[in-house]
Amino acid sequence: MGKIIKKFVKDSVVGVASILAKTRFGRFAIEQLLNSARNTHQIVRHGQVELAFVVPNSLNLFRANTFSSKEPETLEWIDQIPSGSVLWDIGANVGLYSCYAAKARACKVFAFEPSVFNLELLARNIKLNKLVEKVVIIPLPLTSSLQISTLNMTSTDWGGALSTFGEDYADDGKEMNRVFQFSTVGMSMDQAVRILDLPLPSHIKMDVDGIEHLILSGGEAVLKQVVELVIEVNEDFLVQAENVKKYCEKAGLVFKEKRHSEMFENNPRFGNTYNQIWYRP
């Protein structure tokens, strides 16, 4: 019943918007609504840190409201990063963890996010929290090697996730439901250092919904000097899970633990997806 009601509301709004768009006043009204949505923000407090995040839709409001509970293990991991460290946030989305690391631990953050729909909010969140000098946006996907391919997306919503570069599978290894795609340039972690002259990270946070192992395969030099890595792994996707383990161990990293929030326990879709933490002894 809920889905039916949501579809009815969505179809109704789309219908009204299409009518308004035919008139000058209607277009002006739509523009004002969009501008208002893009500038609506929510204050988030975690420990002693206060942040503000843009919430133009229900998805981003959910992200803000569950900031402390959705991935508490990620926040705890960030809290122990030495102040001033270089952090690569690979799959930064709209920048919740990039902003937190920059503000809580004074990290220099390099936020990798290729989604054209998320980049606007990522930039707005960085500016809103006065972190322009601390967080650098890299609007390119990482993968195994330098290549031109497609970013395949399951959503065009602000704050949407479950996208992948150069592959047609989702985070569980199964065929993804593509609703949007565009061609772009991807590169490996090692090439990002050589070509873009990025500083080597001491810490990496990686959440790219299924191609984590491909990114690790192109980062041998980077991984050999990483102190700690937190990486999302779906244990039902065996190719991903086995190769993440292989590349981390090859780099001399040791598995510490895997965790996820209580909200994912017994979840049929994400119940076997964990944030794994690897460290250099």
N, C-alpha and C positions, 0 to 999 in steps of 0.2 A: 504493500500500500504506500509506503514511504517513497519508493522509487517512482510510482505512478504520479504522486503529488508533485515530486521534484520535477519530473518531466513536464507535467502540465504547467507548472510555474515557469520553467525555462522556456517552453514553447510560447507561452503568453508574453514573456518579456521580450523574446526575439521578435515576436509579431508586432508589439508596440514600438520597439526600437526601429524596425524596418519602416513603419509608418512615419515616425518622427524624423527619420533620416531624409525624408523626401522634402522637408521644409527647412528653411533657414533657421527658424526659431528652434525646431526640433533638433537640428544638428548642434546648435549652440547648447541646448539642454543636455544632450548626450555627452558633449565635450566636458561640460561642467561636472557631470556625474563621474566621468572617468578620472578627471583631475582630482576630484574629491577622494575617490577610492585610492588613487596612487599616493595620496598624501596622508591618509589615515594611518595612524600608528598606535602600537600597543607597548606599554612599558613592561619590561620583564626584569625581575630581580632574582638573582641566584647567589646565595651567600652574601658577600659584601659588594657584589657587582650589579650595577643597574645598566640595562641596555634598552634601546627602543628599536622596534622592528615595524616596518611597513606592513599593513594588513589589508590589502585591497580586496581580498576574497576570503571565503570560509577556510580554505586550505591553509593560508598563511596565518589566519587567526588561530587555527588549531596548532600550528607549529609554535606560535608564541605562547599559547596557553599551556602547552605540554613541554615547554623548554626544559624544565628540570626533571621531568618524569619519562620522556620518550627515550632518551639515551643517557641515563645517569652515569653509565660506565665511561662514556666519552668525555663528559664533563669532569669526572674524577681523574681521568687520564690527563686531560689538559691542565688540571690544577697542580699536577706534580711536575710539569715541564719547567725546567730552569728558566728564570726570568731572562728575557731578551733572546731566546732561542729562535732559530729559523724554522718555521713550520710550513710544510706544503699541505694545503687542504685540497685534495684531489677529488673533485665532485662536490664543490662548495655549495651548490644549490643557491639559496638566497643569502648565504653568509652568516647563519646563526653561530656556528662554531668558529668561523674565521674571526668574527667580531669579538666573541667571548675570549678567544686565545689572545687577541691583540690587546684587549682591555684588562683582562685578569692577570696575564702573564707577560705583558709588554712584548709579545712575540712579533717578529717580522713575518707576516703571513703572505704566502703566495697562493691565491685562491684560483684554482683551475675550474672553470665552469663554461662549457660551450653552448648551453641552451640560450637562444636569443630571447626566450621568454623570461628566463631567470636573471639574465644579466642586468636588466634594468633595476630589479629589486635589490640585487646584490650591491650595485653601485649606490642606490638610495640608502640602504642600510649602513653601508660604510660611511657615507657622508653624514647621515643622521646621527651617528655615534662619534663623529669627529675623529675618524680613524683613517683618513685619506693617506696620511704619511706612514701608516703601519700596515695597511693591507693593499697588496698589488693584485689586480685582476689579470688573469691570463685567460682570454676568451677562446681557448683552443682545447680540444680533447687530447688526452694522452692515450697512447696505444703502444704496440710493440715496435713500430718503426715509422719513419717519415713516409706519409702517404696521403693521397687525396681519396676520401671516401665519404659516405653519408652518415650523418647523425640521425638515427632512427628514434622517433619519439612516440610515447604512448599518450602524451597529453600536451596541449598547448596552453594550459592554465599557468598563471603566475605561480611559481613555487612547485610546479609539477616535477615528478621524478620518473624513475624506471625508463630511462633512455639509454641508448648504447651506440657506440661509434664503430662503424665498419662491420657489424655483425647483425644477424636477424633474430637473435634469441634474447630473452629477458634474463633477469637475475637468477631464475631457477633453471636456466638452460633450455627452456622450452620456447617455441616460436612466439614472438611478441606480437601484440596487436598494434601495428604502426598506424598512427593517425596523422603524422606529419614527418617530413624529412627534408634535409637540405645537405648539399655537398660542402665540405670544408676540409681544412688541412689538419691532420693529426701528426703527432710526433712522439718519440719515446722520452722517458725521463732523462736518459743520458744525453739525448739530442737537445732537450730543453736547456740543459746546462751549457752544452757546447754552442748551440745556435743562438739562444736567447741570452746567454751569459748570466743565467740565474745562479744565485749562491746555492751551494749544496745544503740540503736540509739536514738538521740534526733529528727532526721528528717529522713523521708523515702520518696524516689521517687520510684514509682512502675509502670512498664509498661511491662506486660507479655502476652499481647494479648489474654485475655479471661479467665484466671484462677485467676485473682486478688482476687475474693471473696473466693476462696479455700485457698489461702495463708493467707488472713486475718483470716479465721476460725481457723488456727493453730498458731495464734500469740497473744493470749489474754494477756499474761504477757508483751510482747513487746509493744503492742498497748497502754496499760494502762499508760505507761510513755512517749510515743511519744509526742513531742511538736507540730509538724506539719507533715502532710502527703500530698503528691501530687500523685494522682492515676488516671490512664487512665481508663475511663468507656465508654462502648458503650451502650447508652441508649436504643438501639433497642434490646439488649440482656437483657431482663427483669430479669432473674434469677441473672445475674451478678450485675446489677444495684441495685436491691432490697437488695441483700445480702451485698454489699459493704456498703450501707447505714446502714443496721442493725448492722454490726460488728463495724463500726466506732462509731455509737451512743452508742453502748454497752460499748465501751472503754472510753466514756466521751468526744469524739471529736465532734466538731461542724462544720457543713458545712459553708464554707466561700464563695466560688464562683466556677464556672466552665467556662473554656475558651478553645478555640482552635484557631489556626492561620486562617487568612483570606483565605489561600490557600485551606482550607477544607470546606469553606462555599459552600453549594449546591453540595457538592461532594456526589454522590450516594452511595459510599462505606464507607466513613468516616465522612459524614456530621453530624451524631449524636454521634460522638465520641469526648469526651472532657477530658481534664485534670481537675479533681476535686481537690480542695484544702480544707483540713480539718485541724482544729487547736484546741488546748486545751485552753479554756478561763481561 
